[in-house]
Amino acid sequence: MDNIIDSLQQFWSFTGFANATWQHLVMIAIGLVFITLGIVKKWEPLLLVPIGFGMIIGNIPVFWGLKVSIYEEGSVLNILYHGVKNGWYPPLIFLGIGAMTDFSALISQPRLILIGAAAQMGIFGAYLLALALGFTPNEAGAIGIIGGADGPTAIFLSSKLAPDLMGAIAVSAYSYMALVPVIQKPIMMLLTTKKERLIRMPAPRKVSQREKIIFPIVGFLCTAFIVPSGLPLLGMLFFGNLLKESTVTRRLAENARGPIIDIATTLIGLTVGASTQADVFLNGRSVKIFLLGLLSFVIATTCGVIFVKIMNLFLKEGHKINPLIGNAGVSAVPDSARVSEGAGLEADPGNHLLMHAMAPNVAGVIGSAVAAGILLGFLGNV
């Protein structure tokens, strides 16, 4: 009888019930919130559902030595997590993004690339704030990239500069990407007047197929020579777009924007979520990162809108830009552009801004990759 009791006690000591702490339960609850937001609210479900379930997986208390934890070398989760730690998944996602993206709006209105550049001030603003809060330059650089509203870029850069903060940075980046409509619209309405919101922009010109094919080649050469350290992201982004626009590599483009990006997104979300174990994630630094992430989004949106207002001071009537597309300079494609469209239709039901907002939106994708390359180039050897 004693042997049976001892065996049961030993079995109990290995269970999650015996090893659970309140911190584990908090993280599991956060994971459930993410899943709920993804399914019920439909806020970035392809991101929040995998991350949320990953949080639950990562916070089931396990006995160290069983080789099932994501932080135990040789475990299945740890092997999958190598794609995050070593930056394998983000370039694959950028390949898919390139194969899905139509750069026509940007090619036809090249001046709008400046809005995408202006919105990247959120990255550098958050970088300075992080330094002021006591983070190291490398950590501050990794945190700042959250302002680009680009989860894969945030993971790629944090894997190089601040691996210990990767979980908090990734969750923060993806969380605020899902909350783009909630965060951006109030700022846009506060910074613009009714008259500005009614500005109608001329329809963009039609872009030829030749221009679409030339753009990814020229775009890659220009950006890669300026920021060689952004090569993994920029190369895959423009290569994916070339596969799409060349029309002779349709199968490759379909694979890039289909199975490849789906698999990479699933694995990156699940493993990032699983990396947020309570003992690693629940601390004051994570709270600071979340606050800095929010501020970086606010700064990026504000700079984008205000920059358009400044541009309009130098533009003639009939050529002015509706400042409601200023928010689209961040890299959250196409969510930010949809926010611009919605705000524009509220002001004027006949004023469709989506085609115009997509230009700074795709410019933001390029801009966030360039910004990551700049930070990596300056801080990678610090």
C-alpha positions in Angstrom: 0.0 0.0 0.0 2.9 2.4 0.9 4.4 1.7 -2.5 1.2 2.6 -4.3 0.9 5.8 -2.3 4.6 6.7 -3.0 4.1 6.0 -6.7 1.0 8.2 -6.8 2.8 11.0 -4.9 5.7 10.7 -7.4 3.3 10.8 -10.3 1.6 13.9 -8.8 5.0 15.7 -8.5 5.4 15.4 -12.2 2.0 16.9 -13.1 1.4 20.5 -14.1 -1.1 20.8 -11.2 1.7 20.2 -8.7 4.2 22.6 -10.4 1.8 25.4 -11.5 2.2 28.9 -10.1 0.0 31.9 -10.4 2.3 33.3 -13.0 1.7 30.3 -15.2 -2.1 30.8 -14.8 -1.8 34.5 -15.7 0.1 33.7 -18.9 -2.4 31.0 -19.8 -5.2 33.5 -19.3 -3.4 36.0 -21.6 -3.1 33.2 -24.2 -6.9 32.6 -24.0 -7.5 36.4 -24.4 -5.4 36.3 -27.6 -7.3 33.4 -29.0 -10.6 35.0 -28.1 -9.6 38.3 -29.8 -8.5 36.4 -32.9 -11.7 34.3 -33.2 -14.4 36.6 -31.8 -13.1 40.0 -32.9 -11.2 38.7 -35.9 -8.2 40.8 -35.0 -5.3 39.3 -37.0 -6.5 35.7 -36.3 -3.6 34.2 -38.3 -1.2 35.8 -35.8 -3.1 35.9 -32.5 -4.5 32.4 -32.5 -1.1 30.7 -33.0 0.6 33.0 -30.5 -2.2 32.6 -28.0 -2.2 28.8 -28.2 1.6 28.9 -28.1 1.4 30.8 -24.8 -0.7 28.0 -23.4 1.7 25.4 -24.6 4.7 27.3 -23.1 3.1 27.8 -19.7 2.1 24.2 -19.0 4.5 23.5 -16.1 6.9 20.7 -17.1 9.5 18.8 -15.1 13.0 19.9 -16.4 14.9 17.1 -18.0 12.0 15.6 -19.9 13.1 17.5 -23.0 9.7 18.9 -23.9 10.2 22.6 -22.9 11.0 25.1 -25.7 14.2 26.1 -23.8 15.6 22.6 -23.5 18.1 21.7 -26.2 17.0 18.8 -28.3 13.3 19.1 -27.6 10.9 19.3 -30.6 9.8 22.8 -29.6 13.3 23.9 -29.2 14.2 22.7 -32.6 11.3 24.6 -34.1 12.3 27.6 -32.1 15.7 27.7 -33.9 13.8 29.2 -36.8 13.0 32.2 -34.6 16.3 32.4 -32.7 18.4 32.2 -35.9 16.1 34.4 -38.0 15.0 31.7 -40.5 11.3 32.4 -40.5 11.1 36.2 -41.1 12.8 36.1 -44.5 10.4 33.3 -45.6 7.5 35.4 -44.5 9.0 38.4 -46.5 9.2 36.2 -49.5 5.5 35.5 -49.3 4.7 39.2 -48.6 6.6 40.2 -51.7 4.7 37.6 -53.7 1.4 39.0 -52.5 2.2 42.7 -52.7 1.2 44.9 -55.6 3.5 47.9 -55.8 1.5 49.7 -58.5 0.2 52.3 -56.2 3.7 53.2 -55.1 5.2 53.1 -58.6 2.4 55.5 -59.9 2.8 57.9 -57.0 6.5 57.8 -56.0 6.2 60.9 -53.8 4.1 58.9 -51.3 7.2 56.8 -50.4 8.2 59.8 -48.2 5.2 59.1 -46.0 6.4 55.6 -45.4 9.8 57.0 -44.5 8.3 59.6 -42.1 6.3 56.9 -40.3 9.6 55.1 -39.5 10.3 57.9 -36.9 8.3 55.7 -34.6 11.1 53.3 -34.6 13.8 55.8 -33.8 11.6 57.6 -31.3 11.0 54.4 -29.4 14.8 53.7 -29.6 15.6 56.9 -27.8 12.9 56.4 -25.2 14.2 52.9 -24.5 17.7 54.2 -24.0 16.3 56.8 -21.5 14.6 53.9 -19.6 17.9 52.1 -19.1 17.9 49.6 -21.9 21.2 48.9 -23.6 21.7 50.2 -27.2 21.1 46.8 -28.7 18.0 46.2 -26.6 16.7 49.7 -27.5 17.2 49.0 -31.2 15.3 45.7 -31.0 12.5 47.4 -29.0 12.3 50.4 -31.4 11.5 48.2 -34.4 8.1 47.5 -32.9 7.1 50.9 -34.2 7.4 49.6 -37.8 4.3 47.5 -37.2 6.1 44.6 -38.7 6.2 41.4 -36.6 8.7 39.4 -38.8 11.1 42.3 -38.9 10.8 42.7 -35.1 11.6 39.1 -34.6 14.5 39.1 -37.1 16.1 42.1 -35.5 15.6 41.1 -31.9 17.1 37.6 -32.7 20.3 39.4 -33.7 20.4 42.2 -31.1 18.5 41.1 -28.0 17.5 37.4 -28.0 16.5 37.5 -24.3 13.8 40.1 -25.1 12.5 38.4 -28.2 9.4 36.9 -26.7 8.2 40.2 -25.2 9.1 42.2 -28.4 7.4 39.7 -30.7 4.2 39.5 -28.6 4.1 43.3 -28.3 4.7 43.8 -32.1 2.0 41.4 -33.1 -0.5 42.6 -30.4 -0.3 46.2 -31.6 -0.5 45.1 -35.3 -3.8 43.5 -34.4 -4.9 46.7 -32.6 -4.0 49.0 -35.5 -7.6 50.2 -36.1 -8.0 50.9 -32.4 -4.8 52.8 -32.0 -4.5 54.8 -35.2 -8.0 56.1 -35.9 -8.3 58.4 -32.8 -4.9 59.9 -33.6 -5.9 60.5 -37.2 -9.1 62.2 -36.3 -7.4 64.3 -33.6 -4.7 65.6 -36.0 -6.8 66.4 -39.0 -9.6 69.0 -39.7 -12.8 68.2 -41.4 -11.6 70.2 -44.5 -8.4 68.1 -44.7 -10.4 64.8 -44.4 -12.5 65.8 -47.4 -9.5 66.2 -49.7 -9.9 64.2 -52.9 -6.8 62.9 -54.6 -6.5 62.4 -58.4 -6.7 58.8 -59.5 -3.2 57.2 -59.8 -2.0 56.5 -63.3 -2.0 53.0 -64.8 1.3 51.2 -64.3 2.7 49.0 -67.1 3.8 45.4 -66.6 7.3 46.3 -67.6 7.4 48.9 -64.7 6.2 46.2 -62.3 9.0 43.8 -63.4 11.7 46.5 -63.2 10.7 47.9 -59.8 11.7 44.9 -57.6 15.1 44.7 -59.3 15.8 48.4 -59.1 14.3 48.7 -55.6 16.4 45.9 -54.3 19.7 47.3 -55.8 19.0 50.7 -54.4 18.0 49.6 -50.9 20.6 46.8 -50.6 23.5 49.0 -51.6 22.4 51.6 -49.1 21.7 49.1 -46.3 23.5 45.8 -47.0 22.7 44.5 -43.5 19.0 44.4 -44.5 19.8 41.9 -47.3 17.9 38.9 -45.9 14.6 40.8 -45.6 14.9 43.1 -48.6 16.2 40.4 -50.9 13.4 38.0 -50.1 10.8 40.8 -50.3 11.8 42.0 -53.7 12.5 38.4 -55.0 9.0 37.4 -54.0 7.6 40.4 -55.9 9.6 39.6 -59.0 8.2 36.0 -58.9 4.7 37.5 -58.9 5.2 40.2 -61.5 7.4 38.3 -64.0 4.3 36.1 -64.9 6.5 33.2 -65.9 7.1 32.0 -62.4 3.5 31.7 -61.3 3.9 28.4 -59.5 6.8 29.7 -57.5 4.8 32.9 -56.6 1.8 30.8 -55.6 3.9 28.6 -53.3 5.6 31.7 -51.8 2.3 33.4 -51.0 0.6 30.2 -50.1 2.1 27.2 -48.3 5.5 28.8 -47.5 4.2 31.9 -45.8 1.4 29.9 -44.1 3.9 27.4 -42.6 6.3 30.1 -41.6 3.6 32.2 -40.0 2.2 29.2 -38.1 5.5 28.2 -36.7 6.7 31.7 -35.8 3.5 32.4 -34.0 3.3 29.1 -32.1 7.0 29.1 -31.0 7.1 32.8 -30.1 4.0 32.2 -28.0 5.6 29.2 -26.4 8.7 31.2 -25.6 6.7 33.5 -23.2 7.1 31.3 -20.2 6.0 32.9 -17.0 9.5 32.9 -15.4 11.0 34.6 -18.5 8.1 36.8 -19.6 6.4 38.2 -16.5 8.7 41.0 -15.3 9.0 44.7 -15.3 11.1 44.8 -18.5 8.2 43.2 -20.4 5.8 45.8 -19.1 8.2 48.6 -20.3 8.5 47.0 -23.7 4.7 46.9 -24.1 4.5 50.6 -23.2 7.3 51.5 -25.5 5.7 49.5 -28.3 2.4 51.5 -27.8 4.4 54.8 -27.8 6.2 53.8 -31.0 2.9 53.1 -32.8 1.6 56.5 -31.6 4.8 58.3 -32.7 4.7 56.5 -36.1 1.1 57.4 -36.8 1.5 61.0 -35.6 4.6 61.5 -37.7 3.0 60.1 -40.8 -0.1 62.3 -40.6 1.8 65.5 -39.7 4.3 64.9 -42.5 1.4 64.9 -45.0 0.1 68.1 -43.6 3.6 69.6 -44.0 3.8 68.3 -47.6 0.5 70.0 -48.4 1.9 73.4 -47.5 4.1 73.1 -50.7 1.5 71.5 -53.0 -0.9 73.3 -55.3 -4.7 72.8 -55.1 -5.7 69.7 -56.9 -2.4 68.0 -56.0 -2.8 67.9 -52.2 -2.7 64.7 -50.3 -5.4 63.6 -47.8 -3.6 63.4 -44.5 -5.8 60.4 -43.5 -3.4 58.3 -45.5 -0.5 59.4 -43.3 -1.1 56.6 -40.8 -0.6 54.0 -43.6 3.2 54.7 -43.6 3.6 51.9 -41.1 4.2 48.3 -42.3 0.8 46.8 -41.2 -0.4 45.8 -44.7 -3.2 46.2 -45.6 -4.8 47.0 -42.2 -3.4 50.5 -41.9 -4.6 51.3 -45.5 -8.0 50.0 -44.6 -8.1 52.3 -41.6 -7.4 55.2 -44.0 -10.2 54.0 -46.3 -12.7 53.7 -43.5 -11.9 57.2 -42.1 -12.1 58.7 -45.5 -15.5 57.2 -46.2 -16.9 58.4 -42.9 -15.9 62.0 -43.9 -17.1 61.6 -47.5 -18.9 58.4 -48.6 -17.6 58.9 -52.1 -14.0 59.4 -51.3 -12.1 56.1 -51.6 -8.5 56.4 -50.2 -7.5 52.7 -50.3 -5.7 52.9 -53.6 -3.7 55.9 -52.4 -3.1 54.6 -48.9 -1.6 51.4 -50.3 1.4 53.4 -51.6 2.7 54.5 -48.2 1.6 51.2 -46.7 3.9 49.1 -49.0 6.6 51.8 -48.7 6.3 51.1 -44.9 7.2 47.5 -45.5 10.3 48.5 -47.3 11.0 51.2 -44.8 10.8 48.9 -41.8 13.2 46.5 -43.4 15.6 49.4 -44.2 15.3 50.7 -40.7 16.1 47.2 -39.3 19.1 47.1 -41.6 20.3 50.5 -40.3 20.0 49.4 -36.7 21.6 46.1 -37.3 24.5 47.7 -39.2 25.1 50.3 -36.4 24.5 48.0 -33.4 25.3 44.5 -34.6 28.9 44.8 -33.6 28.4 46.9 -30.4 
